[in-house]
Amino acid sequence: MIRVSKHSLKFSNKEKIQKLDNFFELYKLTLIDYINQIKVGKLPLKIMLSTKLCPDSIIKHSRYKQLAYKQASEIIRSNLIQIQKRTYNKYKKLYYKCIKNNIHKSFTDKHFKDLNINYLKRININLKNLSITLNENLFNVQEGNSFDEFIKVFLPWFKEGKKRAETINLPLKQHKHSLNFKNNNWLRKSSIQLEVKNNKYYLNIFWEKELVKTNNQLKIGIDQGYNKLISDSNGVHWGKELKEIYIKLTKKKRGSKNYKQLLTYKRNKINEVVNRFIETYKDTDIVCEDLKRVKHASKLYKSTNNKLQYWSYKQVLDKLNSLSELKGFKLIKVEPAYTSQTCSNCGQVIKANRQGELYSCSCGLLIDADTNAAINILNRGVYCPSTQQT
């Protein structure tokens, strides 16, 4: 598994920031030029291209020309897949409409593959937030005194009157996230990524470690909710304090300083709750619902939707997924249908049995509604393999 630690380059002086500005501007212009040349057929669409075949665009440095072509090719190929799917879906709708109305026979008589569509012309690229991945030939790491280390990057232009590339030493400070990788036997990969986002520069370091594999006998089911972030099948509730944060966010002005600070606080609090939950249930596999687009699943009042938009069930699932790779427990996802309406004691499915925070059944069961759902989710993970995705 591979993880990333992001480091701000805010400690660089004005001269270094200016060089980074020039670097990204030249690289971006070269990248756009290569993309356009591939779109019109002047350059072939391959995974890699020899430096001799990469044209002298804005950048003359051979390694950066090859790097720019590789990235241009990746961007084109990833966009092609999306455009082909989108075009085919439009074709199906149009085709069935023409068949239904018995029109445009010249179109319906052809197969989709016979339409000779030029997908390349349909590609529209946005390079607002650009990242450049450098291999070990384009940088090296040096120890520092006032900073933890300096990343010496070879720039895509040459020193005046010389054939050697100009360089820039970027100061780097380690932080809690990167030190956690370093101190826990993660292998630092031989590539870095320079990134510009909202006019700020960052350096990403990649870390790698083998997946941990365990064979846990214990399982626990969890239900995610708005009032309680996580409710487990043992009847314990986690993250009740998040509801208050959701409500506060609805009252803050979007984009304001307080709003952004509260969003960050919410993300950190969710991670803290999930970490606490995982530490409590060590050596235990987790069964959860495979939630998708929950907030748009039903028609709700505007005020309710406004609160629900801050319910971060996806962040919880992403965090659990990340921790499952790191710690080795299995994350088993099951179909969420009727888990909150089913009695975990007798199996009856009656919507009216759920009354707010309580679940009451004619069989005599009176239980917290979220705990009831968590038990049903656990049962699906144990007894219903057809509903599982691990």
Phi, psi and chi 1 to 4 in degrees:
 res  aa     phi    psi   chi1   chi2   chi3   chi4
   1 MET       -  149.8   55.4 -177.6  164.9      -
   2 ILE  -121.4  135.5  -63.9  174.9      -      -
   3 ARG  -126.9  164.8  -66.0  -71.0 -177.1  -91.9
   4 VAL  -128.0  136.9  179.7      -      -      -
   5 SER  -111.7  127.4   60.9      -      -      -
   6 LYS   -98.6  132.6 -176.4 -174.0  -74.3  -74.4
   7 HIS  -125.7  129.1  -56.6  -99.5      -      -
   8 SER   -73.7  143.4  172.3      -      -      -
   9 LEU  -101.9   27.7  -64.5  178.6      -      -
  10 LYS   -68.7  -14.2   63.1 -177.6  178.8 -179.2
  11 PHE   -82.6   -4.9  -54.9  107.3      -      -
  12 SER   -72.7  141.3  -56.8      -      -      -
  13 ASN   -76.0  176.4   59.2   32.0      -      -
  14 LYS   -61.3  -38.1  -71.8 -176.1  178.6  179.4
  15 GLU   -63.6  -41.7 -177.0 -175.9  -10.6      -
  16 LYS   -69.2  -39.1  -68.5  178.6 -180.0 -179.8
  17 ILE   -63.2  -38.5  -66.3  -63.2      -      -
  18 GLN   -63.3  -40.2 -176.2   60.6   54.6      -
  19 LYS   -65.8  -38.8  -75.2 -174.4  176.8 -178.2
  20 LEU   -64.5  -39.5  -78.3  173.0      -      -
  21 ASP   -58.2  -47.9  -72.8  -20.3      -      -
  22 ASN   -64.1  -42.0  -64.6  -22.0      -      -
  23 PHE   -58.0  -52.7  175.4   22.2      -      -
  24 PHE   -67.0  -35.5  -89.2   80.2      -      -
  25 GLU   -65.4  -47.0 -176.5   62.3   27.0      -
  26 LEU   -63.5  -44.1  -70.4  174.7      -      -
  27 TYR   -64.9  -41.8 -172.1   86.0      -      -
  28 LYS   -62.9  -43.1 -176.3  177.2  179.9  179.3
  29 LEU   -62.9  -40.5  -69.5  171.7      -      -
  30 THR   -65.6  -43.0  -57.9      -      -      -
  31 LEU   -61.4  -45.1 -169.7   60.6      -      -
  32 ILE   -63.3  -41.2  -68.5  170.8      -      -
  33 ASP   -62.5  -44.0 -178.0   43.1      -      -
  34 TYR   -66.2  -39.8  -77.1  178.6      -      -
  35 ILE   -60.2  -45.6  -72.4  170.9      -      -
  36 ASN   -65.4  -37.5  -69.9  -27.9      -      -
  37 GLN   -68.2  -36.0  -71.3 -162.6   50.7      -
  38 ILE   -67.5  -40.2  -68.0  172.5      -      -
  39 LYS   -62.8  -36.3  -75.3  173.7   66.3  175.9
  40 VAL   -94.6    0.9  -61.8      -      -      -
  41 GLY    89.0    6.8      -      -      -      -
  42 LYS   -74.9  -26.2  -72.0 -175.3  178.7  179.1
  43 LEU  -120.1  141.4  -82.0  176.0      -      -
  44 PRO   -72.1  156.8   27.9  -34.5      -      -
  45 LEU   -98.1   96.2 -178.1   57.7      -      -
  46 LYS  -127.4  169.6  -63.5 -178.2  176.9 -179.4
  47 ILE   -70.3  -43.7  -64.1  174.3      -      -
  48 MET  -135.5  157.7  -72.9  -73.5  -72.0      -
  49 LEU  -138.4  138.5 -164.3   64.7      -      -
  50 SER   -58.3  145.0  167.6      -      -      -
  51 THR   -60.1  -28.3   53.5      -      -      -
  52 LYS   -68.3  -28.8  -66.4  179.9 -179.4  178.5
  53 LEU   -91.0  -11.7  -62.0  177.0      -      -
  54 CYS   -77.2  119.0  -66.1      -      -      -
  55 PRO   -66.4  151.9   24.1  -32.1      -      -
  56 ASP   -72.7   96.8  -76.9  -19.5      -      -
  57 SER   -91.3 -127.4 -177.5      -      -      -
  58 ILE   -75.7  -38.0  -68.0   86.3      -      -
  59 ILE   -93.5  136.6  -72.4  176.8      -      -
  60 LYS  -102.0  -18.9  -49.1  -63.8 -178.5 -172.7
  61 HIS   -64.0  122.0 -165.1  -67.4      -      -
  62 SER   -61.8  -41.6   59.1      -      -      -
  63 ARG   -67.1  -37.4  -75.1  176.7 -178.3  165.9
  64 TYR   -73.3  -30.9  -85.2  106.2      -      -
  65 LYS   -62.3  -45.5  -72.7 -164.8  -60.3 -179.0
  66 GLN   -65.4  -39.1 -167.9  174.0   48.1      -
  67 LEU   -64.5  -43.3 -174.5   65.5      -      -
  68 ALA   -65.3  -39.1      -      -      -      -
  69 TYR   -65.1  -44.1  173.3   83.0      -      -
  70 LYS   -58.5  -44.6 -178.4 -175.4  176.2 -175.7
  71 GLN   -68.6  -39.1 -170.4  168.4   -3.5      -
  72 ALA   -61.2  -41.4      -      -      -      -
  73 SER   -64.3  -42.9  171.5      -      -      -
  74 GLU   -62.3  -43.1  -71.8  171.4   -8.1      -
  75 ILE   -62.7  -45.5  -68.9  170.1      -      -
  76 ILE   -62.0  -47.6  -69.2  -76.4      -      -
  77 ARG   -66.8  -38.6  -75.9 -178.0  -75.7  117.0
  78 SER   -68.1  -37.7   63.8      -      -      -
  79 ASN   -70.4  -34.0  -84.9  -89.5      -      -
  80 LEU   -60.5  -42.1  -89.1  177.6      -      -
  81 ILE   -61.2  -45.1  -66.1  169.8      -      -
  82 GLN   -65.4  -43.6  -63.9  173.2   12.6      -
  83 ILE   -66.9  -38.9  -72.0  172.2      -      -
  84 GLN   -62.5  -42.7  -75.0  169.1  -12.8      -
  85 LYS   -64.6  -44.1  -72.6 -179.9  179.6  177.4
  86 ARG   -64.4  -42.8 -156.5  179.8  -54.7  136.3
  87 THR   -65.2  -40.4  -56.0      -      -      -
  88 TYR   -66.3  -38.4 -177.3   65.3      -      -
  89 ASN   -64.7  -39.6  -70.9  -26.6      -      -
  90 LYS   -65.9  -39.2  -72.7 -179.0  179.6  178.5
  91 TYR   -61.4  -44.1  162.0   79.7      -      -
  92 LYS   -60.4  -44.6  -75.2 -164.6  -64.8 -175.8
  93 LYS   -62.6  -45.2  -69.7  179.6 -178.2  177.7
  94 LEU   -67.0  -39.3 -178.4   59.9      -      -
  95 TYR   -62.1  -48.8  178.9   83.8      -      -
  96 TYR   -67.0  -31.8  -69.9  125.2      -      -
  97 LYS   -66.8  -41.9 -173.6  177.4  179.4  180.0
  98 CYS   -67.8  -40.1  -67.7      -      -      -
  99 ILE   -64.1  -42.8  -70.9  -69.2      -      -
 100 LYS   -62.2  -40.9 -176.3  179.2  178.5 -179.5
 101 ASN   -94.1    0.8  -62.3  -46.1      -      -
 102 ASN    54.3   51.8 -162.7   24.1      -      -
 103 ILE  -128.4  166.1   56.1  175.2      -      -
 104 HIS    51.6   58.0  -59.5  -56.9      -      -
 105 LYS   -59.3  -35.2  -73.1  -75.0  -70.0  179.8
 106 SER   -63.0  -26.5   58.4      -      -      -
 107 PHE   -84.0  -46.7  168.6   68.3      -      -
 108 THR   -72.2  -20.1   55.4      -      -      -
 109 ASP   -75.3  -14.3  -74.7  -16.5      -      -
 110 LYS   -95.2  150.0  -69.6 -178.2  179.4  179.3
 111 HIS   -80.6  159.8  -68.2  -71.7      -      -
 112 PHE   -58.9  -39.6  178.4   71.2      -      -
 113 LYS   -68.3  -17.9   62.0 -177.9  179.3 -178.6
 114 ASP   -88.2   -0.5  -61.5  -33.7      -      -
 115 LEU   -78.4  -13.7  -65.9  178.1      -      -
 116 ASN    54.2   56.2 -162.4   23.5      -      -
 117 ILE   -84.3  132.8  -60.3  169.4      -      -
 118 ASN   -91.2   95.7 -171.0  -20.9      -      -
 119 TYR   -70.6  -31.3  -63.4  105.4      -      -
 120 LEU   -59.3  -37.3  -71.6  171.7      -      -
 121 LYS   -67.7  -21.3  -74.7 -173.6  176.9  179.9
 122 ARG   -85.3   -7.1  -61.5  174.4  177.8 -132.1
 123 ILE   -76.2  130.0  -67.6  176.0      -      -
 124 ASN  -127.1  114.1 -172.8   20.3      -      -
 125 ILE  -101.9  135.8  -54.0  -63.6      -      -
 126 ASN  -117.0  116.0  179.4   14.0      -      -
 127 LEU  -111.6   38.6  -63.4  175.5      -      -
 128 LYS   -63.0  -50.7 -175.8  179.2  178.2 -178.8
 129 ASN  -104.5  100.4  -65.3  -34.6      -      -
 130 LEU  -100.8  141.4  179.8   63.0      -      -
 131 SER  -128.3  146.3   61.7      -      -      -
 132 ILE  -128.1  118.4  -53.6  170.3      -      -
 133 THR   -93.7  122.5  -57.5      -      -      -
 134 LEU  -108.4  134.2  -53.7  177.9      -      -
 135 ASN   -88.3  178.9   59.2   32.8      -      -
 136 GLU   -65.8  -13.7   56.5 -171.0  -20.0      -
 137 ASN   -78.0  -13.9  -65.7  -38.7      -      -
 138 LEU  -112.6    4.8  -65.7  171.6      -      -
 139 PHE  -159.9  163.4   77.9   96.3      -      -
 140 ASN  -146.4  162.9   58.7   51.7      -      -
 141 VAL  -109.0  132.6 -179.7      -      -      -
 142 GLN  -126.1  141.9  -57.8  169.6  -17.0      -
 143 GLU   -71.5  146.9  -70.9 -171.9    6.1      -
 144 GLY  -122.0  172.2      -      -      -      -
 145 ASN  -101.5  -62.8  -66.5  -37.6      -      -
 146 SER   -73.9  -22.8   53.2      -      -      -
 147 PHE  -120.2  160.9  -64.9   95.8      -      -
 148 ASP   -63.4  -38.3  -66.1  -43.1      -      -
 149 GLU  -163.8  164.8   59.7 -171.3   43.9      -
 150 PHE  -118.9  135.5  -75.3   90.3      -      -
 151 ILE  -100.0  110.7  -52.4  -64.9      -      -
 152 LYS   -88.1  111.8 -177.1  179.5  179.8 -178.9
 153 VAL  -106.1  131.1  175.8      -      -      -
 154 PHE   -83.1  122.2  -62.7   92.1      -      -
 155 LEU   -83.7  159.7  -62.7  168.7      -      -
 156 PRO   -83.7   27.5   29.2  -33.6      -      -
 157 TRP  -139.7  162.0   60.5   80.9      -      -
 158 PHE  -101.4  154.3  -61.1   99.3      -      -
 159 LYS   -64.1  148.2  -68.7 -178.2  178.3 -180.0
 160 GLU   -60.1  123.3 -168.9  174.0  -15.1      -
 161 GLY    76.0    7.7      -      -      -      -
 162 LYS  -129.1  165.4  -63.4 -176.1  179.5  179.8
 163 LYS  -101.1    8.5  -67.0 -176.2  178.0 -179.6
 164 ARG   -96.7  142.7  -73.3 -172.7  -61.4  171.0
 165 ALA   -72.4  145.2      -      -      -      -
 166 GLU   -71.7  151.6 -164.9  169.1  -34.7      -
 167 THR  -123.7  165.7   60.0      -      -      -
 168 ILE  -141.8  132.4  179.6  174.2      -      -
 169 ASN  -100.2  112.0  -75.8  -29.8      -      -
 170 LEU   -97.3  119.1  -59.8  172.4      -      -
 171 PRO   -71.8  137.9   25.5  -30.8      -      -
 172 LEU  -132.4  135.0 -164.6   77.1      -      -
 173 LYS  -114.2  131.4  -79.3 -169.4  173.9 -177.4
 174 GLN   -74.6  155.5  -59.8  -70.7   -6.1      -
 175 HIS  -135.5 -177.7   46.4   65.8      -      -
 176 LYS   -55.3  -41.8 -178.9 -179.1  177.3 -178.6
 177 HIS   -64.9  -48.8 -169.3   48.2      -      -
 178 SER   -70.7  -35.9   61.0      -      -      -
 179 LEU   -66.7  -30.1  -71.5  172.8      -      -
 180 ASN   -63.1  -41.4 -176.7   48.2      -      -
 181 PHE   -65.9  -46.7  -67.3  128.7      -      -
 182 LYS   -62.0  -40.2 -171.5  175.7 -178.7  179.8
 183 ASN   -86.1   -4.6  -62.8  -28.2      -      -
 184 ASN  -119.0   33.9  -74.4  -77.6      -      -
 185 ASN    63.0   32.0  -59.3  -41.1      -      -
 186 TRP   -81.8  141.8  -75.4   71.4      -      -
 187 LEU   -89.8  125.7  177.1   66.5      -      -
 188 ARG   -79.6  122.2 -175.7  167.0  169.9  170.4
 189 LYS   -76.8  158.9  -68.8 -176.3   70.6   66.1
 190 SER   -88.5   39.1   58.8      -      -      -
 191 SER  -148.0  153.1   60.2      -      -      -
 192 ILE  -131.7  169.2   60.4  169.8      -      -
 193 GLN  -133.2  123.7 -173.2 -179.8   63.7      -
 194 LEU   -92.7  137.2  -69.1  172.7      -      -
 195 GLU  -140.1  139.3 -179.9 -177.2   12.6      -
 196 VAL  -117.5  127.0   58.4      -      -      -
 197 LYS  -140.8  121.5 -163.9  169.7 -175.3  179.5
 198 ASN    53.0   43.5  -60.8  -36.1      -      -
 199 ASN    64.8   19.7  -62.6  -40.3      -      -
 200 LYS  -120.4  142.5  -67.0 -178.6  179.4  178.9
 201 TYR   -99.9  141.1  -70.1  105.1      -      -
 202 TYR  -135.6  155.4  -59.3   92.0      -      -
 203 LEU  -123.9  125.7 -172.1  144.0      -      -
 204 ASN  -104.9  130.0  -62.8  -37.0      -      -
 205 ILE  -107.3  135.7  -62.2  175.2      -      -
 206 PHE  -100.2  136.0  -59.6   96.9      -      -
 207 TRP  -124.0  144.7  -55.0   84.7      -      -
 208 GLU  -132.5  143.9 -171.7  174.3   29.3      -
 209 LYS  -154.0  148.1 -166.2  175.3 -175.2 -179.8
 210 GLU   -68.4  145.9  -74.8 -170.7   18.8      -
 211 LEU   -64.3  136.0  -78.7  169.5      -      -
 212 VAL   -82.2  132.9  178.4      -      -      -
 213 LYS  -119.0  126.1  -65.4 -178.5  179.7  178.8
 214 THR  -127.9  163.6   58.7      -      -      -
 215 ASN  -124.8   77.1 -171.9   20.8      -      -
 216 ASN   -76.2  141.6  -62.4  -33.2      -      -
 217 GLN   -93.5  -27.7  -59.7  -60.7  -43.8      -
 218 LEU   -86.5  147.5  -61.2  173.7      -      -
 219 LYS  -137.0  148.7  -73.8 -176.2  174.3   60.9
 220 ILE  -137.6  140.1 -169.0  164.0      -      -
 221 GLY   -97.4  145.0      -      -      -      -
 222 ILE  -130.8  144.0   63.4  167.9      -      -
 223 ASP  -118.2  133.6  177.6   65.2      -      -
 224 GLN   -99.1  140.5  -70.1 -168.2   66.8      -
 225 GLY  -148.0  172.7      -      -      -      -
 226 TYR   -78.0  -44.6  177.2   78.6      -      -
 227 ASN   -74.9  -34.4  -66.1  -36.3      -      -
 228 LYS  -130.2  120.8  -66.2  158.6  -81.4 -168.4
 229 LEU   -56.0  -48.2 -172.8   68.8      -      -
 230 ILE  -135.3  131.0  -63.6  173.1      -      -
 231 SER  -120.2  126.0  -62.6      -      -      -
 232 ASP  -101.7  166.9   66.5   43.3      -      -
 233 SER   -72.5   -5.2   51.0      -      -      -
 234 ASN   -90.3   -0.7  -71.3  -20.5      -      -
 235 GLY    90.4   10.8      -      -      -      -
 236 VAL   -96.3  138.5 -176.7      -      -      -
 237 HIS  -112.0  138.4  -54.9  -66.2      -      -
 238 TRP  -125.1  136.4  -52.7   78.4      -      -
 239 GLY    78.0   36.3      -      -      -      -
 240 LYS   -63.8  -27.1  -70.0 -178.0  179.8 -179.8
 241 GLU   -70.1  -13.6   63.0  -88.0   25.5      -
 242 LEU   -66.9  -30.9  -94.8  -61.4      -      -
 243 LYS   -58.5  -42.2 -178.2 -178.5  177.7 -179.8
 244 GLU   -62.8  -36.4 -173.3  179.9  -19.4      -
 245 ILE   -67.7  -41.2  -61.1  173.0      -      -
 246 TYR   -57.7  -44.7  -58.0  149.1      -      -
 247 ILE   -65.3  -41.4  -65.4  170.2      -      -
 248 LYS   -62.0  -38.3  -76.4 -177.8  179.7  178.9
 249 LEU   -63.6  -35.8  -82.4  165.9      -      -
 250 THR   -66.3  -22.2   62.4      -      -      -
 251 LYS   -93.5  -10.2  -62.5  175.3 -178.4  177.9
 252 LYS   -86.5  151.6  -60.9  -69.8 -177.7 -175.6
 253 LYS   -76.6  126.4 -176.4 -179.5  177.8 -178.8
 254 ARG   -59.0  133.5  -80.6  178.8  172.3  -86.5
 255 GLY    88.1  -11.2      -      -      -      -
 256 SER   -72.5  165.4   67.0      -      -      -
 257 LYS   -62.0  -45.3 -174.5  177.8  179.1 -179.7
 258 ASN   -63.1  -37.0  -72.2  -21.1      -      -
 259 TYR   -63.1  -46.8  177.3   82.8      -      -
 260 LYS   -66.1  -39.3  -69.4  177.1 -179.3  177.0
 261 GLN   -64.3  -39.5  -74.2  176.3  -19.3      -
 262 LEU   -69.6  -35.5 -165.1   54.6      -      -
 263 LEU   -62.0  -44.4  -88.0  179.7      -      -
 264 THR   -62.7  -42.7  -57.3      -      -      -
 265 TYR   -61.7  -40.4  177.8   72.8      -      -
 266 LYS   -62.8  -45.7 -174.9 -161.5   75.6  165.8
 267 ARG   -60.5  -45.2  -75.8 -165.1  -64.8  -90.5
 268 ASN   -64.4  -38.9  -67.2  -22.2      -      -
 269 LYS   -65.9  -40.4  180.0   58.3   69.5  173.6
 270 ILE   -63.0  -45.5  -71.0  172.5      -      -
 271 ASN   -60.6  -39.7  -72.8  -23.3      -      -
 272 GLU   -63.7  -43.8  178.7 -170.1  -44.5      -
 273 VAL   -64.4  -44.9  170.8      -      -      -
 274 VAL   -64.4  -42.5  174.9      -      -      -
 275 ASN   -60.6  -41.5  -76.4  -29.8      -      -
 276 ARG   -63.4  -41.8 -120.0 -174.6  -44.1  124.8
 277 PHE   -62.1  -45.6  170.1   76.4      -      -
 278 ILE   -65.3  -40.4  -65.0  -60.1      -      -
 279 GLU   -63.7  -33.7  -78.2  -58.9  -51.1      -
 280 THR   -69.9  -38.9  -57.4      -      -      -
 281 TYR  -109.1   63.0  -66.8  109.0      -      -
 282 LYS   -67.5  151.1  -70.8 -180.0  179.4  178.0
 283 ASP    55.2   38.7  -55.3  -39.1      -      -
 284 THR  -133.0  130.1  -56.3      -      -      -
 285 ASP   -78.0  148.9  -67.6  -23.6      -      -
 286 ILE  -114.9  131.9  -63.4  170.2      -      -
 287 VAL  -108.7  126.5 -173.9      -      -      -
 288 CYS  -137.6  170.4   65.4      -      -      -
 289 GLU   -80.8  144.8  -66.5  173.4  -63.2      -
 290 ASP   -87.2   81.8 -170.6   10.8      -      -
 291 LEU   -83.3  134.1  -62.5  173.0      -      -
 292 LYS  -142.1  125.6  -64.2  174.6 -177.5  176.7
 293 ARG    49.7   45.3  -63.4 -178.4  -68.4  -82.3
 294 VAL   -61.2  -39.6  172.4      -      -      -
 295 LYS   -67.7  -18.0  -71.3  175.0  -79.4 -172.1
 296 HIS  -108.1   13.6  -53.6  -71.1      -      -
 297 ALA   -78.3  -22.9      -      -      -      -
 298 SER  -145.3  162.6   58.8      -      -      -
 299 LYS   -83.9  118.5  -66.4 -177.9  179.1  179.2
 300 LEU  -125.7  166.9  -59.1  168.0      -      -
 301 TYR   -62.8  151.1  -70.7  111.3      -      -
 302 LYS   -58.1  -42.3 -174.0  177.5  179.1 -179.3
 303 SER   -63.3  -36.6   58.7      -      -      -
 304 THR   -68.9  -44.6  -53.2      -      -      -
 305 ASN   -61.9  -35.7  -96.2  -34.4      -      -
 306 ASN   -62.8  -36.2 -168.1   31.0      -      -
 307 LYS   -76.5  -41.6  -67.9  175.9 -175.9  176.0
 308 LEU   -64.2  -24.7  -81.2  176.9      -      -
 309 GLN   -64.2  -18.5   67.4  178.7  -49.1      -
 310 TYR   -96.9   -2.1  -63.3  109.7      -      -
 311 TRP   -74.3  114.5  172.9   36.9      -      -
 312 SER  -100.8   60.2  -58.1      -      -      -
 313 TYR   -63.3  -32.7   67.4   90.8      -      -
 314 LYS   -67.5  -38.9 -171.6  176.9 -176.1  -58.1
 315 GLN   -63.3  -38.3 -174.6 -171.4  -22.1      -
 316 VAL   -63.5  -46.1  174.0      -      -      -
 317 LEU   -64.1  -41.3  -71.7  176.7      -      -
 318 ASP   -64.1  -40.7  -71.3  -16.2      -      -
 319 LYS   -66.6  -42.1 -178.2   67.9  175.5  175.9
 320 LEU   -63.6  -40.4  -73.6  171.4      -      -
 321 ASN   -63.8  -42.8 -170.5   60.6      -      -
 322 SER   -64.2  -43.8  175.6      -      -      -
 323 LEU   -69.1  -30.5  -72.3  171.5      -      -
 324 SER   -64.9  -36.3   70.4      -      -      -
 325 GLU   -70.1  -38.3  -67.5  179.0  -12.5      -
 326 LEU   -74.1  -42.1 -174.4   61.7      -      -
 327 LYS  -102.0  -12.9  -63.6 -175.4  178.5  -67.4
 328 GLY    93.8   -0.5      -      -      -      -
 329 PHE   -79.6  157.5   64.5   84.3      -      -
 330 LYS   -87.9  138.0  -70.8  178.6 -176.1  174.4
 331 LEU  -109.1  107.2 -177.3   63.9      -      -
 332 ILE  -101.9  119.8  -56.3  164.5      -      -
 333 LYS  -101.9  134.7  -63.7  179.5 -178.2  179.0
 334 VAL  -125.2  163.3  -61.4      -      -      -
 335 GLU   -63.4  133.4  -73.7  -63.7  -38.9      -
 336 PRO   -85.4   -6.7   29.2  -32.3      -      -
 337 ALA   -59.0  127.9      -      -      -      -
 338 TYR    66.5   11.9  -52.6  110.6      -      -
 339 THR   -65.8  -29.6   52.5      -      -      -
 340 SER   -87.5  -11.9   62.5      -      -      -
 341 GLN  -104.1   -9.7  -59.4  173.2   22.0      -
 342 THR   -92.5  137.5  -56.4      -      -      -
 343 CYS   -77.9  124.2  175.7      -      -      -
 344 SER   -75.1   -7.0   58.2      -      -      -
 345 ASN   -96.8  -50.4 -175.2   47.3      -      -
 346 CYS  -111.5  -13.6   68.9      -      -      -
 347 GLY    89.7    1.6      -      -      -      -
 348 GLN   -65.7  143.2  -71.8 -171.3   86.8      -
 349 VAL  -112.6   98.5 -177.1      -      -      -
 350 ILE  -133.8  115.2  -58.1  174.6      -      -
 351 LYS   -59.3  -39.9 -173.6  176.5 -179.0  179.8
 352 ALA   -67.9  -14.3      -      -      -      -
 353 ASN   -66.5  -25.7  -80.0   -0.5      -      -
 354 ARG   -86.3  119.2  174.1  156.8 -170.4  170.8
 355 GLN  -123.7   87.6  -59.0  164.2    4.4      -
 356 GLY    67.0 -118.6      -      -      -      -
 357 GLU   -88.4   -3.5  -64.5  -67.1  -59.6      -
 358 LEU  -113.3  150.5  -76.6  176.4      -      -
 359 TYR  -121.8  120.8 -172.4   92.4      -      -
 360 SER  -124.5  126.9  176.4      -      -      -
 361 CYS  -121.6  153.8 -177.1      -      -      -
 362 SER   -65.1  -16.7   58.1      -      -      -
 363 CYS   -76.3   -6.2   70.9      -      -      -
 364 GLY   107.3   -4.1      -      -      -      -
 365 LEU   -76.0  127.8  179.9   69.9      -      -
 366 LEU  -130.7  113.1 -177.9   64.1      -      -
 367 ILE  -149.8  158.8 -169.9  173.7      -      -
 368 ASP   -59.2  132.4  178.7  -88.1      -      -
 369 ALA   -61.7  -38.5      -      -      -      -
 370 ASP   -73.0  -35.4  -64.8  -36.1      -      -
 371 THR   -64.8  -41.0  -58.5      -      -      -
 372 ASN   -58.6  -44.7  177.5   69.5      -      -
 373 ALA   -63.9  -41.2      -      -      -      -
 374 ALA   -62.5  -38.2      -      -      -      -
 375 ILE   -65.9  -41.0  -65.2  170.3      -      -
 376 ASN   -62.7  -40.1  -71.9  -34.5      -      -
 377 ILE   -64.2  -42.9  -69.1  164.2      -      -
 378 LEU   -60.3  -44.6  172.8   63.5      -      -
 379 ASN   -61.6  -38.5  -69.9  -22.4      -      -
 380 ARG   -65.7  -38.0  -74.4 -168.8 -176.6 -178.2
 381 GLY   -69.0  -27.3      -      -      -      -
 382 VAL   -92.2  -41.7  175.2      -      -      -
 383 TYR  -108.8   -9.2  -57.5  114.3      -      -
 384 CYS  -124.8   77.6  -56.9      -      -      -
 385 PRO   -59.2  -27.7  -19.0   30.0      -      -
 386 SER   -66.6  -20.7   61.9      -      -      -
 387 THR   -95.7    1.0   68.4      -      -      -
 388 GLN   -94.9  149.8  -64.4 -180.0   19.8      -
 389 GLN  -139.2  113.6  179.6 -173.5  -10.8      -
 390 THR   -97.0      -  -55.0      -      -      -
